[in-house]
Structure formats: C-alpha cells, structure tokens
Amino acid sequence: MQAIRYVADGSTPYDNTVDFTVTGDVSGLPILTVTNESASNTYYPRAATASVANAAALYAAGGTAVTDLIPVAGERIKIVVAQGGASKTGKLHVWIG
C-alpha cells in the first residue's frame, strides 16, 4: 500500500466528523484509521517492523519505531466510512505498488 487520498466533494462533502477505516477485506489487516477528517488529505500508511526475534525494530538514537509499507496481496481493500452525514459524498483514491 503506497498511499490513500481522500478528496472532499466540492458541493456536498462529508461532515467534518467523517471517519475512515481501511483494512484487508479477508485478513482484517489494519491499514489506516482516520477520525474526524475535515478536508482533502493524503495518507501514507506504514506499519511498525520487527526483528527476526520478534523484537520491535527501533532507530538507535531515539527509540522510534522503524516503519515500512503495509503489504496487501490476494484480497480486496475494505473501506468503511462512518459519521459522514446523510447524502454527503467524497472520493478515496488508493495507490498500490
């Protein structure tokens, strides 16, 4: 998963309380959760990585998690929109590489 872009509709955009939950449709793999989005935005979902010993991979200096692209293969991406308002619209563009 490279990126996800939300594009608010020009005349009837989702309410400022709109939430998006993006997962793998079969696996349930979490990809992205956005709450209370209020404008068009682009997201670059990443997940924390681990060593072969299943220890969190951290940058040495600050102890910040090392992240990497989220793999999605052999399944659809499921997007759930909540709290967007009745009769409101928007678009979600998904880039997979």
N, C-alpha and C positions, 0 to 999 in steps of 0.2 A: 504494500500500500504506500503510494508516494504522497498523495495529498487529497484533501477533500475541501471543496469550496462551496460555501453557502452564498447564494445570490438572492437577496431580498427582491420581491416583486416591486415594480415601480409604482403601482397604484393600490394594490391590496396586500402589503407584506404581512408576514406572520407578526403576531403581537411580540412586544419586547420580552415576553416571558417564555418564548419558544425554547424547547429542549430537543436535542437530537441525541439518539443513542445508536451507534453503529457497531454491529457485531458480525461475525461469521454466521450465516444462516443455519448451518448444520452443527458446527462445533460450538457455537456460542462464544467463540474467541472475541474478547473485548478489543475494539479498535479505537473508538473515540466516544467520549461523552461530553456534550456541551450543554450548559444550562443558562437560561435567560439571555440568549443571543438577541442583540438588538439591531444589528446591521450586517451587511455582507462581510464575509471574512473567509480567510483561507487557513486551513489547519494542516499540519504535517505530523500525523500520528507516529509515535515511536514508543517502543516498549523497553523496559529495563532488561539488561542482559545478565547472564550468569556464567561462571567458570565451569569447567568440566566436573568440578567437585560440588556444583550447585551452590556456590557462594556468590553473593552479589558482586558483579564487576563494577569497580569504583575507580574514578580518577584519583590517583595517589594523593595529590595535593589537598583537595577539598573534600574528599569522600562523597562526591556527587556521583550518582548512578550513571553508568555508561548506557546509552540507549541506541537502538537500531531499528530499522524498518520492521514493520509487522508483516509476516508472511501470510498470504491468503492464497490457497490453492484448492481447486476442485470443489468449490462451493460458491454460492451467491453471497453477496453482501446484503445484510438486512439493515434497513434504516427505519427507526421508529421516531416519529415526530409527535411531541406532546405539548400541550399548552400553547398552541399556535394561534388559537382563535377560530371561530366559525367562519367559513367561506374565505379564508386567507390563503395565500399561495407564496411559493418560493421555489428555488431550484437548488439541488445539490449535485455538483459535478465531482466525480471520483476518478482519480488518476491511479492506475495500477501499472507497475513497471516490473 
